[in-house]
Amino acid sequence: QVQVVESGGGLVQAGGSLRLSCAASGSIYSYIDMGWYRQAPGKQREVVAGITSGGNTIYGDSVKGRFTIARDGAKNTVYLQMLSLKPEDTGIYYCNVKVITTTMRTRDYWGQGTQVTVSS
């Protein structure tokens, strides 16, 4: 089995910064993609940022220029550096990892989410 755990959320004032972390563990053979999604009350889940095993990155339009996604050398941990936070960034942030398992299956796994609240 694969576990995904997020951390780093919290309450911050507009203009402040947070750094989210996501650690994956378990029966993983290799990593394909890792990414961050967020969901605000009454809103659909949206892509925040993603990174491939080759280092290619994508960002949602609303966070481009403010957020940066990165991973460590072992590729088991992905980070989201969030700068110049705005109230509209408030939501639950979920980490998703797409992996090849040790049984050679391609699967997506989700963390439980971490709350980010940005006050005015």
Disulfide bonds with the S-S distance in Angstrom:
Cys22-Cys95 1.92
